[in-house]
Amino acid sequence: MSQLTIGQLAKRFGLRTSALRYYEEQGLLIPDGRTEAGYRLYGPKAERTLRFIQQAQRLGFSLADIGAMLHGLEQETLSDRDVVTIAERRFLDLERRLTELLVLRHEMESFISELDRVALPESTPSAHVFDRVTGQVCTHLPGQVKAQSILDWLFEQTHCALGISDAQALLDVLRGQHVHVWQEDSAYHILVVSADPAVHAAVEHLAHIEQSCDAHPSPYTYDHPEGFLLVANGENAFILARLFLALEQESPIT
């Protein structure tokens, strides 16, 4: 297999070259060598390492943990118990953060319900807002929001271009597809794990629709060794991440 330049490797994994240089500074990714002009060259081992880094980051492992695991794998000193210990520590951290969010959500639900209980006059525009929000809070548990509801909310709040009529056809293609979603800096990376050309076309179409959207910076796509990668930036990018997570939990259209 031919070696790749830093630009080629970054493009293959949907990353900036600065990210690869940072991994090198942290001792996580080592180039096989350099060209006569001084450009970094990477072989299959670097690709395997980068795939491991991305998978570990999706699970929320810190770069320190990832470095320890990579070093242990390289030196063959990493035991199964070591991996479990690191994973358990990360799991407890996630549970701690999730509990904080669930408690905050519970308090917000109580606050909105109390406002709704006050029974503002029907002529008050805020009364309709409270009714709608209270209904959403009381009927949806975390992770159970329907993809179409997210799409409707997205259009209502931001007038996002995905609210156009043919977006439903995209949801039908993407529904039930396995995804990996992780955050890097301010961007959400959404990896749709599939080799199906129809899925690829749907992801590309979604990105194309978003090119005309003023709600957030246009997402861009990459071919990825595991499927198709969509990268979304900006304040509202989290909604696209929620959309794909919801789609994964829904049954495909047959």
C-alpha positions as CSV (number, residue, x, y, z in Angstrom):
1,M,0.0,0.0,0.0
2,S,1.4,3.4,-1.0
3,Q,2.1,5.9,1.7
4,L,0.0,9.0,2.2
5,T,0.9,12.6,2.8
6,I,-0.5,14.4,5.8
7,G,-3.1,16.1,3.6
8,Q,-4.2,12.8,2.1
9,L,-4.5,11.1,5.5
10,A,-6.4,14.0,7.0
11,K,-8.9,14.0,4.1
12,R,-9.4,10.2,4.3
13,F,-10.5,10.6,8.0
14,G,-12.3,14.0,7.7
15,L,-9.8,15.8,9.8
16,R,-7.7,19.0,9.6
17,T,-4.0,18.5,9.1
18,S,-3.5,20.6,12.2
19,A,-5.2,17.7,14.2
20,L,-2.7,15.2,12.9
21,R,0.2,17.5,13.8
22,Y,-1.3,17.9,17.3
23,Y,-1.5,14.1,17.6
24,E,2.1,13.9,16.6
25,E,3.1,16.5,19.2
26,Q,1.3,14.4,21.8
27,G,3.2,11.3,20.7
28,L,0.1,9.5,19.5
29,L,0.7,9.5,15.7
30,I,4.2,9.0,14.3
31,P,4.9,9.4,10.6
32,D,6.8,6.6,8.9
33,G,9.2,9.1,7.3
34,R,9.5,12.2,5.2
35,T,9.9,13.0,1.5
36,E,13.1,14.7,0.3
37,A,11.2,17.9,0.6
38,G,10.4,17.3,4.2
39,Y,6.7,16.3,3.9
40,R,5.4,13.7,6.4
41,L,4.5,10.2,5.0
42,Y,2.2,7.8,6.7
43,G,1.6,4.0,6.1
44,P,-1.0,1.5,7.2
45,K,0.1,1.5,10.8
46,A,-0.7,5.3,11.0
47,E,-4.2,4.6,9.6
48,R,-4.9,1.9,12.2
49,T,-3.6,4.2,14.9
50,L,-5.8,7.1,13.7
51,R,-8.8,4.8,13.5
52,F,-8.2,3.8,17.1
53,I,-7.9,7.4,18.2
54,Q,-11.2,8.4,16.5
55,Q,-13.0,5.4,18.0
56,A,-11.7,6.1,21.5
57,Q,-12.6,9.8,21.2
58,R,-16.1,8.9,20.2
59,L,-16.4,7.2,23.5
60,G,-15.1,10.2,25.3
61,F,-11.7,9.0,26.3
62,S,-9.2,11.7,27.0
63,L,-6.0,12.0,24.9
64,A,-4.0,11.0,28.0
65,D,-6.1,7.8,28.2
66,I,-5.7,7.2,24.5
67,G,-1.9,7.7,24.8
68,A,-1.7,5.3,27.6
69,M,-3.6,2.6,25.7
70,L,-1.6,3.1,22.5
71,H,1.6,2.9,24.5
72,G,0.4,-0.2,26.2
73,L,-0.6,-1.8,23.0
74,E,2.7,-1.0,21.4
75,Q,4.7,-2.4,24.3
76,E,2.3,-5.3,24.8
77,T,1.9,-4.3,28.4
78,L,-1.8,-3.3,28.3
79,S,-3.9,-6.0,30.0
80,D,-7.7,-6.5,29.6
81,R,-8.0,-5.3,33.3
82,D,-6.3,-2.0,32.4
83,V,-8.7,-1.4,29.5
84,V,-11.7,-2.2,31.8
85,T,-10.4,0.2,34.5
86,I,-10.0,3.0,32.0
87,A,-13.4,2.4,30.5
88,E,-15.1,2.1,33.9
89,R,-13.6,5.5,34.9
90,R,-14.9,7.1,31.8
91,F,-18.3,5.5,32.2
92,L,-18.6,6.9,35.8
93,D,-17.7,10.3,34.5
94,L,-20.4,10.1,31.8
95,E,-23.0,8.9,34.4
96,R,-22.0,11.9,36.6
97,R,-22.5,14.4,33.8
98,L,-25.7,12.7,32.6
99,T,-27.2,12.8,36.1
100,E,-26.4,16.5,36.3
101,L,-28.2,17.1,33.0
102,L,-31.2,14.9,34.0
103,V,-31.6,16.8,37.3
104,L,-31.4,20.1,35.5
105,R,-34.0,18.8,33.0
106,H,-36.2,17.7,35.9
107,E,-36.0,21.2,37.4
108,M,-36.7,22.9,34.1
109,E,-39.8,20.6,33.6
110,S,-41.0,21.7,37.0
111,F,-40.4,25.3,36.3
112,I,-42.3,25.2,33.0
113,S,-45.1,23.2,34.5
114,E,-45.5,25.8,37.2
115,L,-45.6,28.6,34.7
116,D,-48.3,26.6,32.8
117,R,-50.2,26.1,36.1
118,V,-50.5,29.8,36.6
119,A,-52.9,29.8,33.7
120,L,-52.0,32.9,31.8
121,P,-54.9,34.5,29.8
122,E,-55.4,32.9,26.5
123,S,-54.8,36.2,24.8
124,T,-51.2,36.2,26.1
125,P,-48.9,34.8,23.4
126,S,-46.7,33.3,26.0
127,A,-49.5,31.0,27.1
128,H,-49.3,29.2,23.8
129,V,-45.6,28.9,24.0
130,F,-45.8,27.3,27.5
131,D,-48.5,24.9,26.3
132,R,-46.3,23.7,23.4
133,V,-43.1,23.5,25.5
134,T,-44.8,21.7,28.4
135,G,-46.2,19.2,26.0
136,Q,-42.8,18.5,24.5
137,V,-41.2,18.2,28.0
138,C,-43.8,15.9,29.4
139,T,-44.1,13.5,26.5
140,H,-40.5,12.9,25.5
141,L,-37.8,11.2,27.5
142,P,-34.1,11.8,26.6
143,G,-33.3,9.9,23.4
144,Q,-37.0,9.2,22.5
145,V,-37.7,12.3,20.3
146,K,-38.7,11.4,16.8
147,A,-36.6,12.5,13.9
148,Q,-39.5,14.3,12.3
149,S,-40.2,16.2,15.5
150,I,-36.6,17.4,15.5
151,L,-36.8,18.4,11.8
152,D,-40.0,20.3,12.5
153,W,-38.4,22.0,15.5
154,L,-35.3,22.8,13.5
155,F,-37.3,24.6,10.8
156,E,-39.5,26.4,13.3
157,Q,-36.6,27.7,15.3
158,T,-34.1,28.5,12.6
159,H,-35.9,28.3,9.3
160,C,-33.3,25.7,8.3
161,A,-33.3,24.6,4.7
162,L,-34.0,21.0,5.8
163,G,-37.6,22.0,6.4
164,I,-38.3,21.7,2.7
165,S,-40.6,19.0,1.4
166,D,-38.1,16.5,0.0
167,A,-36.2,16.3,3.3
168,Q,-38.7,13.5,4.4
169,A,-37.4,11.3,1.6
170,L,-33.8,11.8,3.0
171,L,-35.1,10.7,6.4
172,D,-36.6,7.6,5.0
173,V,-33.3,6.6,3.4
174,L,-31.2,7.4,6.6
175,R,-33.6,5.9,9.1
176,G,-32.2,2.9,10.9
177,Q,-28.6,3.5,9.7
178,H,-25.9,3.0,12.3
179,V,-24.0,6.2,13.1
180,H,-21.1,7.4,15.2
181,V,-21.3,10.9,16.5
182,W,-18.5,12.8,18.2
183,Q,-17.6,16.4,18.9
184,E,-14.3,18.0,18.0
185,D,-13.8,21.6,18.9
186,S,-17.1,23.3,17.8
187,A,-17.9,20.8,15.1
188,Y,-20.0,17.6,15.3
189,H,-18.7,14.7,13.2
190,I,-21.5,12.4,12.1
191,L,-20.3,9.1,10.6
192,V,-22.9,7.0,8.8
193,V,-21.6,3.5,8.8
194,S,-22.7,2.1,5.5
195,A,-21.4,1.1,2.1
196,D,-24.8,1.6,0.4
197,P,-24.6,4.1,-2.5
198,A,-28.2,5.3,-1.7
199,V,-27.2,6.2,1.8
200,H,-24.1,8.0,0.5
201,A,-26.3,9.9,-1.9
202,A,-28.8,10.9,0.9
203,V,-25.9,12.2,3.0
204,E,-24.6,14.2,0.1
205,H,-28.0,15.5,-0.7
206,L,-28.5,16.6,2.9
207,A,-25.2,18.5,2.8
208,H,-26.2,20.1,-0.6
209,I,-29.5,21.3,0.8
210,E,-27.6,22.9,3.8
211,Q,-25.4,24.8,1.4
212,S,-28.2,27.3,1.0
213,C,-29.1,27.4,4.7
214,D,-28.5,30.6,6.8
215,A,-29.2,28.8,10.1
216,H,-25.7,27.5,10.5
217,P,-22.4,27.2,8.5
218,S,-22.8,24.6,5.7
219,P,-21.8,21.1,6.6
220,Y,-19.4,19.2,4.4
221,T,-18.9,15.5,3.7
222,Y,-16.0,13.1,3.3
223,D,-15.7,9.5,2.1
224,H,-14.5,7.6,5.2
225,P,-13.0,4.1,5.5
226,E,-16.1,3.1,7.6
227,G,-18.8,4.9,5.5
228,F,-19.7,8.6,5.0
229,L,-18.8,11.4,7.2
230,L,-20.8,14.6,7.7
231,V,-19.1,17.5,9.6
232,A,-21.4,20.3,10.9
233,N,-20.2,23.5,12.5
234,G,-21.8,26.3,14.3
235,E,-24.2,27.1,17.1
236,N,-27.0,24.9,15.7
237,A,-24.9,21.9,14.6
238,F,-26.0,19.9,17.6
239,I,-29.5,19.7,16.1
240,L,-28.1,17.7,13.1
241,A,-26.4,15.4,15.6
242,R,-29.6,14.9,17.5
243,L,-31.4,14.2,14.1
244,F,-29.0,11.5,13.1
245,L,-29.1,9.9,16.6
246,A,-32.9,9.8,16.4
247,L,-32.9,8.4,12.9
248,E,-30.6,5.5,14.1
249,Q,-33.2,4.4,16.7
250,E,-36.1,4.3,14.2
251,S,-37.0,1.4,11.9
252,P,-36.0,1.6,8.3
253,I,-38.8,2.3,5.7
254,T,-39.6,-0.9,3.8
